[in-house]
Amino acid sequence: MSDPTRRNRLGEEQSPYLRQHADNPVNWQPWDDAAREAARERDVPIFLSIGYSACHWCHVMEEESFQDEAVAELLNEHFVPVKVDREERPDVDSVYMTICQLVTGGGGWPLSAWLTPDGRPFYVGTYFPPESRGNTPGFSELLENLARSWETDREEIENRADQWAAALRDELETTPEQPGDVGESDLLGDAVGAALRSADREHGGFGRGGPKFPHPGRIHLLLRAFARSGREEALRVATETLDAMADGGMYDHLGGGFHRYATDRDWTVPHFEKMLYDNAELPRAYLAGYQVTGDERYADVVRDTLAFIDRELAHDDGGFFSTLDARSVPPPVESDEVDPEAEEGAFYVWTPDQVHAELDETTAELFCDRYGVTSAGNFEGATVLTRAESIPELAEEYGSDEATVESRLIDAEVTLRRAREERPRPARDEKVLAGWNGLAISAFAEAGRVLEPPYLDRAEEALGFVRDRLWDADAARLSRRFKDGDVAVDGYLEDYAFLGRGALDCYGASGDVDHLAFAVDLADAVVEEFWDPEAGTLYFTPGSGESLVTRPQELTDRSTPSSVGVAVNLLLDLDHFVPDREFGDVAERVLDTHADRVRGSPLEHVSLAMAADTLANGAVEVTVAAPDADLPDEWRDALADRYLPGLLLAPRPPVDELLAPWLDAIGAMEIPPIWANREARDDRPTIYACRNFSCSPPEHDVEAALDWLAGADGDADGDGDE
């Protein structure tokens, strides 16, 4: 058998990130058995490089090092170079990013790790420059030193690899020998207190410096605390953060949607990549803000962001792509010197001359004042658009009425958006990932329930796409990635949990019990593949999947919600429909297992803290039943307008005969309690509301039932204003 490491094999992969490296002189290998076996046969280390297609510094390191023939010769001779797309293989990324953070105190991408042939890490870092800079070694020098150490200090390397592997198991896999009790303290209140203490009251968001990341889970947390107790400080911090993100450069004021994060404290200059998961999770936070405050601007942010997804990240057949790059496709250059910063953000930024070239003089000045466009700029001589002046301020300044100013700005935005379309565009990663699509499906379904019904149609279309292409009904297994007809990678906990939540949200908004049945199928698979009763936890990787150096758990909320937290919430909700599955028992066990960890760092575990709150106080159950399965418009409006955190909306089919196929599909013998004896009464739409383990009488007046829910809500955040 020929040695696979004698050639670059990435041209055979579907991942756009891997294919970006298919022409490198480095003999890149995918993460597979053939590469690891070759490392064992050759007795050389694995050089593991992890990144993703929209990663700016991944591009830089490729241009500086991986395209260099001399560097490639070092890598090919002394190592087995392996490339991993972190979006396809978040399990591999989790393991080696964790050791990077433990050893160096930081992390990021590209992630660079050197491993023994069996996968134990012994050296790790992120970006390495071609030549030494300060305390950071040059990449070629580092390769030479590590190759020499592998030959001369093998025992020391093996000892370090053993120690680091043990540290990884302790950090990622091990659970406490003595679980805590999730009911012993108010985890939600602890998290709220931590969020308020960390809030930046001057610029919005969390933390007193830059960079600033969106934390939609923390916004949900604060709004839930306000709804529960009327705590005004929680509402103020939440709305200050929503306003800061929507006013700043992280938000695309011409095209809608959010960039990844802000590089500074005041939300001015973003890192320009756009990720599906941010643009799925942030609209849900703005929807909650809209329901609480009634501020129509928040609803507009939702509409514009979902329009961005549907315009720029939509697969023709219904699903959603993953990312837009931070950099535009570079134009041809005569010089061999490539400025790695040159194209980042070029699609989005403006100079006064560019604005004046498209608009008349007065409108151009108006636009520049509105969005802070100046000759000095705020990003490499150009300007990232931010809301610098309000409409009333501009109306006074220009001696006009507010309606006229707003109309002229809208026309200007349309004109400049069209002009921007003529620029070189950021590259798009056209992977369709099950979990990230699940997040987007939830956002569209919730927007369909709260704003306009067509959003629900889009959610159901995307759910059908993912279900048709990535779900194997016979095996009851979900794959993670679809790309150009190719399906790959066993699904992870986030894929099952996020997609299950999306399916449940589609059911709640539509009443289609087929979506509910699919959510139950996914939850069944969660318990079968990811639940470990001895450890009392849900692991990130399936039990039947590939074994890594450790089996990770994902307990914290990072760029996406904790997959364990989302899964636990899903199991708690579905327990109302299929109590015989004992989903609630699994969820409670997981929360008890990690209670002390969540209690010690509640702000890092927001999803689990909110799940603990649901377990302690019960879901907000709203069962609606109508004789013809079609709720009156005023009912839909009332449910849309009312903020009910943790809402479990359970539309009931109008007659029991329509329940039979659903019961058969899930193998249930009886109508579940959330539907039992909750029919439409007196041939009129009827609502049944439950909170804190007590229920209202059946109501024909939806507002009366919702008022009862508000009255049943106690103070559960356990902490007064500071």
Disulfide bonds with the S-S distance in Angstrom:
Cys55-Cys58 2.27
Cys690-Cys695 1.94
